[in-house]
């Protein structure tokens, strides 16, 4: 079990207005990044960082966090299909443990099973070339992960009662 306290998705509701959320698809060779809008409703692919060493990866990530005014991170957790945790989950948790020493930005894990498969299928349907798919898949997977979290977050927002238009009944 991780010693990093996990942010609950509901905690994102208390983030200050104007801060964005960043999604990460943490792979062995790359880190896909996605960015929410300031209202935290829509996710967009941002960039793919080619991984080298942790310090360089973290420095690039911290630059994006500062530049885009990030209030929280959603990191894809690569669970096995049966929900168990394998070596990739351990690697992801280790990365997060090290990252939390460098930034106070809260982190929430998001189940990323099948995210890359869904994105790859979408790119294939769009008749994207193999080279272009390789270029896009990681940041699009990050956007897919982040959008899932943002969609769930929207369902947690208390909805104000709908006001009825008094003229709607005057005919």
N, C-alpha and C positions, 0 to 999 in steps of 0.2 A: 504494500500500500504506500502511496506517495505521502511524503511529509509536507507537500505543498498544499495549503488550504485551497480547495476548489471553490470558485465563485459559482453561486447558483445562477441559473438563467434569470430568475426573478430579480436578483441583485442588479442586473443590467438596467432595470427600470429606474433605479435610483442614481444612475450616472448623470452628471451635469449635462444640461442641454448643450448641443453644439459639438459634443465629442463623438467621434466615429468609432466603429468597431472594426477590427481587422480580423480576417479569417486566414488561417494557415493550413496548408496541406504539406506536412513535414515528411519529405521523402528521404531516401538515403543519398541521392545525388542532387536534389533540388528542394527548394522550399517555395511552394506556390503561395502567392499573396493575393488577397481580395480585400476590398474596402467597402464599407457601408456608406450610404449617404448620411448627412447629419441628423436626419430624422430616424435613422436606423430601420429603414423599411426595405431598401433595395441594395443588393450586393453586386459589385462589379469586379471583374478580374483586374488585378493591378500589375503584377510583375512576377517573374520567376527568378529567384536567387539561386545561382549555382553554388552548391555547398563546397566548402573547403575545410576549414577548421572551425571549431565552435566559436572562438573569439571573433573571427572575421564574419561568420554567419550572424552572430549576435549584434555586431557593430552595424551591419547593413540593416538588420531588422530594427534596431534602436533608432537609426536615422529615419526610417519610415514612420515609426511610432511618433517621433517628435514632429516631423514634417507634416503629417496628416492629422495631428491632434487626436491620437487614439486614446480612448477611454477604457477599452477592454480588448482582450484577444480571445478568439474562438479557435481552438486548435483541434484539428481532426484527430480522433483517437482510433488507430487502425486495429480494431478488435477482430478476432477470428470470426468466421461466419457463425460459429456456435456461441458467440458472445464471450468466449474465454480470452484471456490476455496472453499474448505470445511475446517473442523477442522485440518485435516492432513497437509494441505498446511500452515495453520497458525502456526502449531507446527514446521514445517520445516523452515519457515521464522524466527521464534523466535530463533531456534537453530543457524541459520546462523547469525542473529543479534548478538547473544552472542559470537559466534566463531570469528567474525570479530574484536571483541575487543581484541582478543588474538593473532591474526596473520595478517600480511599484505598480505597474499596470496589471490589473487583475486578469485572471485567465479562467476560461471555462472550456472543458473538454466537450467535444461533440462526436458522437458515433459516426464514423466516416465510411462504414461498410458500403460497398458498391458505388461510392461517389465517383471514383475514376472510371468505373465501367459505364456509369450513366453518361458521363461527359464524353467518353470515347464513342459511345453509341450515337450521341447527338452530333459529334463531329463527323462520324462516318455517314450519317444520314445527310449531312450538309456537303458530302462529297469532298471533304477536306483531305489534302494530300498527307501522306505519312509524315513527311518532314514538318508540315505545318501543324499536324496533330501533336507531334512531339514538342513543338514550341509552345503550344497553347494549353495542353492538358493539365499541367500542374496548377496554373493560376486559375483555370476554369474549375478545377476540382475544389480549390480553395473558395471560389465564389459559390459553388454548389453547397459546400459545407456551411459557409456563412449564411447563405439564404435560408437554409433549413433552420438554423438557429434564430434568424430574424423573424421568420414566419411563426415559429413557436412563441417567440417573444411577443409578437402582435396579439396572439391569442391570450396572453397573460395580462394585457393592458385592460384595466377596467373600462368598459364602454359606457359613455355618457348616454342617458336616455335620449332617444331621437325626439326632437321637437317636431310637432306636426305643423305644417303650413296651414294657417286658418283659411286661406283662400282655396286650398285644395278641395274643400267641400262646397264651396260657393259656385254653383253652376246655374 
